[in-house]
Amino acid sequence: MQSSEPSAPISQSEEIDIHSASLQTKFVVEFWGVRGSIPTPGSSTVRYGGNTSCVEMRVGEKRLIFDGGTGLRVLGLNLMKQMPVEAHIFFSHTHWDHIQGFPFFIPAFMPVNKFHIHGAIAPDGTTIKECLADQMVNPNFPIPLQVMGSEMKFYDFSTGDVIKVDDIEIETAPLNHPNFAIGYRVCWQGKTVVYCPDTEHYEDRFDENVLHLARKADLLIYDATYTNEEYYNPESPKIGWGHSTWEVGVEIAKKAGVKQIVMFQHDPSHHDNLLDEVQVALQSVFPNGLVAKEGMTIPIL
Protein backbone atom coordinates (compact mmCIF):
# COMPACT_ATOMS: atom_id res chain seq x y z
CA MET A 1 0.00 0.00 0.00
CA GLN A 2 1.40 3.38 -1.03
CA SER A 3 1.12 6.44 1.18
CA SER A 4 2.52 9.85 1.87
CA GLU A 5 5.28 9.16 4.38
CA PRO A 6 5.23 11.42 7.43
CA SER A 7 8.59 13.00 8.07
CA ALA A 8 9.05 12.33 11.78
CA PRO A 9 7.14 11.19 14.84
CA ILE A 10 5.40 13.74 17.03
CA SER A 11 6.83 13.87 20.53
CA GLN A 12 5.10 14.79 23.78
CA SER A 13 7.03 18.09 23.85
CA GLU A 14 5.83 18.89 20.35
CA GLU A 15 2.25 18.36 21.53
CA ILE A 16 2.81 21.18 24.04
CA ASP A 17 4.20 23.39 21.28
CA ILE A 18 1.17 22.54 19.16
CA HIS A 19 -1.20 23.71 21.90
CA SER A 20 0.53 27.06 22.37
CA ALA A 21 0.82 27.56 18.62
CA SER A 22 -2.91 27.06 18.09
CA LEU A 23 -3.69 30.65 19.04
CA GLN A 24 -1.89 31.89 15.93
CA THR A 25 -3.30 29.38 13.42
CA LYS A 26 -6.28 29.74 11.08
CA PHE A 27 -7.41 26.08 11.07
CA VAL A 28 -7.03 24.18 14.32
CA VAL A 29 -8.54 21.00 15.78
CA GLU A 30 -9.09 20.59 19.52
CA PHE A 31 -10.27 17.46 21.33
CA TRP A 32 -12.76 17.90 24.19
CA GLY A 33 -14.01 14.31 24.50
CA VAL A 34 -12.23 11.24 23.12
CA ARG A 35 -13.98 8.31 24.81
CA GLY A 36 -16.68 6.02 23.41
CA SER A 37 -19.79 4.39 24.87
CA ILE A 38 -19.83 5.90 28.36
CA PRO A 39 -17.84 8.51 30.31
CA THR A 40 -14.98 7.00 32.30
CA PRO A 41 -13.82 9.36 35.06
CA GLY A 42 -11.18 8.08 37.45
CA SER A 43 -7.52 7.84 38.28
CA SER A 44 -6.78 5.46 35.40
CA THR A 45 -8.01 7.84 32.68
CA VAL A 46 -6.71 11.23 33.81
CA ARG A 47 -4.05 11.55 31.10
CA TYR A 48 -6.15 10.68 28.06
CA GLY A 49 -9.52 11.73 29.45
CA GLY A 50 -12.87 10.14 30.16
CA ASN A 51 -15.37 12.42 28.40
CA THR A 52 -17.29 11.13 25.40
CA SER A 53 -17.02 12.39 21.84
CA CYS A 54 -16.61 16.08 21.08
CA VAL A 55 -14.16 17.66 18.62
CA GLU A 56 -13.89 21.37 17.86
CA MET A 57 -12.51 22.80 14.62
CA ARG A 58 -11.79 26.51 14.44
CA VAL A 59 -11.69 27.29 10.74
CA GLY A 60 -10.98 30.86 9.79
CA GLU A 61 -13.68 32.92 11.50
CA LYS A 62 -15.98 29.91 11.97
CA ARG A 63 -16.30 27.45 14.82
CA LEU A 64 -17.36 23.88 13.95
CA ILE A 65 -18.19 21.34 16.66
CA PHE A 66 -18.46 17.64 15.91
CA ASP A 67 -20.67 15.58 18.23
CA GLY A 68 -22.11 16.37 21.61
CA GLY A 69 -20.89 13.78 24.09
CA THR A 70 -19.92 14.87 27.59
CA GLY A 71 -16.91 16.69 26.15
CA LEU A 72 -19.40 19.27 24.85
CA ARG A 73 -20.11 20.32 28.42
CA VAL A 74 -16.41 21.05 29.00
CA LEU A 75 -16.18 22.95 25.72
CA GLY A 76 -19.24 24.91 26.80
CA LEU A 77 -17.54 26.05 29.99
CA ASN A 78 -14.66 27.35 27.87
CA LEU A 79 -17.03 29.15 25.51
CA MET A 80 -18.70 30.92 28.42
CA LYS A 81 -15.55 33.04 28.65
CA GLN A 82 -15.90 34.10 25.00
CA MET A 83 -19.56 35.09 24.68
CA PRO A 84 -21.28 35.93 22.51
CA VAL A 85 -20.44 32.84 20.46
CA GLU A 86 -21.73 31.37 17.22
CA ALA A 87 -21.00 27.80 16.16
CA HIS A 88 -22.08 25.05 13.80
CA ILE A 89 -22.64 21.70 15.54
CA PHE A 90 -22.51 18.54 13.41
CA PHE A 91 -23.72 15.21 14.76
CA SER A 92 -22.37 11.95 13.36
CA HIS A 93 -25.36 10.06 14.81
CA THR A 94 -27.51 10.05 17.91
CA HIS A 95 -26.24 7.15 19.99
CA TRP A 96 -26.11 8.40 23.54
CA ASP A 97 -22.35 8.93 23.79
CA HIS A 98 -22.62 11.47 20.96
CA ILE A 99 -25.55 13.52 22.31
CA GLN A 100 -25.50 13.12 26.11
CA GLY A 101 -23.57 16.35 26.68
CA PHE A 102 -26.02 18.51 24.76
CA PRO A 103 -28.48 19.11 27.66
CA PHE A 104 -25.51 20.35 29.74
CA PHE A 105 -24.15 22.71 27.07
CA ILE A 106 -24.56 25.95 29.04
CA PRO A 107 -23.98 28.41 26.15
CA ALA A 108 -27.11 27.02 24.49
CA PHE A 109 -29.17 28.49 27.34
CA MET A 110 -27.82 32.02 26.81
CA PRO A 111 -29.84 34.31 24.47
CA VAL A 112 -26.71 36.12 23.22
CA ASN A 113 -25.40 32.97 21.51
CA LYS A 114 -26.29 31.41 18.17
CA PHE A 115 -26.01 27.77 17.10
CA HIS A 116 -26.55 26.04 13.76
CA ILE A 117 -27.23 22.35 14.38
CA HIS A 118 -26.74 19.84 11.56
CA GLY A 119 -27.71 16.18 11.39
CA ALA A 120 -28.59 13.58 8.80
CA ILE A 121 -32.17 12.42 8.55
CA ALA A 122 -32.33 8.96 10.17
CA PRO A 123 -33.51 5.93 8.16
CA ASP A 124 -36.87 6.14 9.95
CA GLY A 125 -37.24 9.82 9.05
CA THR A 126 -36.35 11.22 12.48
CA THR A 127 -34.65 14.62 12.44
CA ILE A 128 -31.75 15.76 14.59
CA LYS A 129 -34.02 18.21 16.41
CA GLU A 130 -36.42 15.42 17.32
CA CYS A 131 -33.60 13.20 18.59
CA LEU A 132 -32.10 15.93 20.76
CA ALA A 133 -35.52 16.90 22.11
CA ASP A 134 -36.43 13.29 22.93
CA GLN A 135 -33.62 12.94 25.47
CA MET A 136 -34.73 16.13 27.22
CA VAL A 137 -38.21 15.00 28.31
CA ASN A 138 -39.59 13.46 31.47
CA PRO A 139 -38.49 11.10 32.98
CA ASN A 140 -35.05 11.42 31.38
CA PHE A 141 -34.41 15.11 31.96
CA PRO A 142 -36.22 17.90 33.83
CA ILE A 143 -35.75 20.72 31.29
CA PRO A 144 -37.10 20.54 27.71
CA LEU A 145 -35.21 21.69 24.65
CA GLN A 146 -37.47 24.73 24.38
CA VAL A 147 -35.91 26.21 27.53
CA MET A 148 -32.59 26.65 25.74
CA GLY A 149 -32.64 30.39 25.14
CA SER A 150 -29.96 30.79 22.48
CA GLU A 151 -30.87 31.31 18.84
CA MET A 152 -30.94 27.78 17.43
CA LYS A 153 -31.40 26.75 13.81
CA PHE A 154 -31.66 23.11 12.78
CA TYR A 155 -30.56 21.78 9.39
CA ASP A 156 -31.42 18.33 8.07
CA PHE A 157 -29.38 16.73 5.30
CA SER A 158 -29.25 13.44 3.46
CA THR A 159 -26.26 11.14 3.51
CA GLY A 160 -23.84 12.15 0.78
CA ASP A 161 -24.82 15.81 0.74
CA VAL A 162 -22.14 18.50 0.60
CA ILE A 163 -22.62 21.29 3.14
CA LYS A 164 -21.23 24.80 2.70
CA VAL A 165 -20.45 27.11 5.61
CA ASP A 166 -19.23 30.22 3.81
CA ASP A 167 -16.05 29.05 2.05
CA ILE A 168 -15.76 25.85 4.11
CA GLU A 169 -16.86 22.72 2.23
CA ILE A 170 -18.03 19.72 4.25
CA GLU A 171 -18.57 16.39 2.50
CA THR A 172 -20.66 13.68 4.16
CA ALA A 173 -20.73 9.92 3.71
CA PRO A 174 -22.30 6.94 5.50
CA LEU A 175 -20.25 4.92 7.97
CA ASN A 176 -20.67 1.23 8.79
CA HIS A 177 -22.31 1.48 12.20
CA PRO A 178 -25.54 0.07 13.70
CA ASN A 179 -28.61 2.22 12.87
CA PHE A 180 -26.35 4.57 10.83
CA ALA A 181 -23.63 7.16 11.29
CA ILE A 182 -22.08 9.92 9.21
CA GLY A 183 -18.46 10.77 8.49
CA TYR A 184 -17.39 14.32 7.64
CA ARG A 185 -14.63 15.75 5.43
CA VAL A 186 -13.89 19.41 6.19
CA CYS A 187 -12.00 21.32 3.47
CA TRP A 188 -10.75 24.90 3.68
CA GLN A 189 -7.99 26.72 1.80
CA GLY A 190 -6.50 23.49 0.48
CA LYS A 191 -6.42 21.75 3.88
CA THR A 192 -8.59 18.79 4.91
CA VAL A 193 -9.63 17.18 8.19
CA VAL A 194 -11.74 14.02 8.23
CA TYR A 195 -13.92 12.93 11.16
CA CYS A 196 -14.84 9.21 11.17
CA PRO A 197 -15.83 8.50 14.78
CA ASP A 198 -17.96 5.32 14.71
CA THR A 199 -17.30 2.91 11.88
CA GLU A 200 -16.51 -0.78 11.51
CA HIS A 201 -14.16 -2.01 8.82
CA TYR A 202 -15.02 -4.81 6.42
CA GLU A 203 -13.15 -8.10 6.53
CA ASP A 204 -12.69 -8.52 2.80
CA ARG A 205 -12.17 -4.98 1.53
CA PHE A 206 -11.52 -1.36 2.42
CA ASP A 207 -14.61 0.73 3.08
CA GLU A 208 -14.85 2.89 -0.03
CA ASN A 209 -16.82 5.57 1.82
CA VAL A 210 -14.06 5.97 4.40
CA LEU A 211 -11.33 5.90 1.75
CA HIS A 212 -13.13 8.57 -0.27
CA LEU A 213 -13.55 10.82 2.76
CA ALA A 214 -9.94 10.29 3.83
CA ARG A 215 -8.27 10.76 0.44
CA LYS A 216 -5.05 12.80 0.82
CA ALA A 217 -6.34 14.28 4.09
CA ASP A 218 -4.06 16.35 6.28
CA LEU A 219 -5.66 14.73 9.34
CA LEU A 220 -7.88 11.68 9.78
CA ILE A 221 -9.71 11.21 13.10
CA TYR A 222 -10.57 7.52 13.17
CA ASP A 223 -12.55 5.07 15.29
CA ALA A 224 -9.92 3.02 17.13
CA THR A 225 -12.17 1.60 19.84
CA TYR A 226 -10.38 -1.75 19.87
CA THR A 227 -7.05 -3.37 19.19
CA ASN A 228 -6.93 -6.18 16.64
CA GLU A 229 -6.35 -8.58 19.51
CA GLU A 230 -9.61 -7.50 21.17
CA TYR A 231 -11.57 -7.36 17.93
CA TYR A 232 -10.66 -10.91 16.92
CA ASN A 233 -10.53 -12.46 20.40
CA PRO A 234 -12.15 -15.90 19.93
CA GLU A 235 -13.56 -15.87 23.46
CA SER A 236 -15.24 -12.46 23.19
CA PRO A 237 -14.94 -11.08 19.64
CA LYS A 238 -16.11 -7.57 18.87
CA ILE A 239 -17.00 -8.32 15.26
CA GLY A 240 -20.29 -6.70 14.32
CA TRP A 241 -20.25 -4.21 17.19
CA GLY A 242 -19.84 -1.23 14.86
CA HIS A 243 -16.28 -0.19 15.70
CA SER A 244 -12.79 -0.56 14.28
CA THR A 245 -9.17 -0.90 15.46
CA TRP A 246 -6.12 1.33 15.40
CA GLU A 247 -4.30 -1.20 13.22
CA VAL A 248 -6.98 -0.97 10.53
CA GLY A 249 -6.86 2.81 10.88
CA VAL A 250 -3.18 2.71 9.91
CA GLU A 251 -3.97 0.60 6.84
CA ILE A 252 -6.64 3.06 5.75
CA ALA A 253 -4.36 6.05 6.35
CA LYS A 254 -1.63 4.52 4.19
CA LYS A 255 -4.05 3.47 1.46
CA ALA A 256 -5.69 6.92 1.32
CA GLY A 257 -2.44 8.90 1.51
CA VAL A 258 -3.31 10.53 4.85
CA LYS A 259 -0.59 12.74 6.34
CA GLN A 260 -1.56 12.37 10.01
CA ILE A 261 -3.98 10.14 11.92
CA VAL A 262 -5.49 10.49 15.38
CA MET A 263 -6.93 7.38 17.04
CA PHE A 264 -10.23 8.26 18.68
CA GLN A 265 -13.29 6.83 20.47
CA HIS A 266 -11.37 4.89 23.12
CA ASP A 267 -13.10 1.90 24.68
CA PRO A 268 -14.14 2.51 28.32
CA SER A 269 -11.81 -0.28 29.45
CA HIS A 270 -8.73 1.32 27.87
CA HIS A 271 -6.81 2.89 30.74
CA ASP A 272 -3.93 5.34 30.36
CA ASN A 273 -1.18 2.72 30.47
CA LEU A 274 -2.79 0.69 27.71
CA LEU A 275 -3.20 3.78 25.55
CA ASP A 276 0.47 4.61 26.16
CA GLU A 277 1.29 1.19 24.71
CA VAL A 278 -0.94 1.85 21.70
CA GLN A 279 0.83 5.19 21.15
CA VAL A 280 4.24 3.51 21.03
CA ALA A 281 3.02 0.75 18.72
CA LEU A 282 1.24 3.26 16.48
CA GLN A 283 4.27 5.49 15.97
CA SER A 284 6.41 2.47 15.13
CA VAL A 285 4.27 1.86 12.03
CA PHE A 286 2.94 5.38 11.32
CA PRO A 287 5.23 8.05 12.80
CA ASN A 288 2.66 10.84 12.40
CA GLY A 289 0.08 8.96 14.41
CA LEU A 290 -1.35 10.09 17.74
CA VAL A 291 -3.72 8.63 20.30
CA ALA A 292 -6.33 11.27 21.09
CA LYS A 293 -6.18 13.05 24.44
CA GLU A 294 -8.57 15.56 25.91
CA GLY A 295 -7.10 19.03 25.44
CA MET A 296 -4.90 17.98 22.53
CA THR A 297 -4.74 20.70 19.88
CA ILE A 298 -3.47 20.21 16.33
CA PRO A 299 -2.86 23.13 13.93
CA ILE A 300 -3.74 22.39 10.31
CA LEU A 301 -3.02 25.79 8.76
Secondary structure, 3 states (H helix, E strand, C coil): CCCCCCCCCCCHHHHHHHHHHHHHCCEEEEEEECECCCCCCCHHHCCCCCCECEEEEEECCEEEEECCCCHHHHHHHHHHHHCCCEEEEECCCCCHHHCCCHHHCHHHHCCCCEEEEEEECCCCCCCHHHHHHHCCCCCCCCCCHHHCCCEEEEEEECCCCEEEECCEEEEEEEECCCCCEEEEEEEECCEEEEEECCCCCCCCCCCHHHHHHHCCCCEEEEECCECHHHHCCCCCCCCCCCCCEHHHHHHHHHHHCCCCEEEECECCCCCHHHHHHHHHHHHHHCCCEEECCCCCEEECC
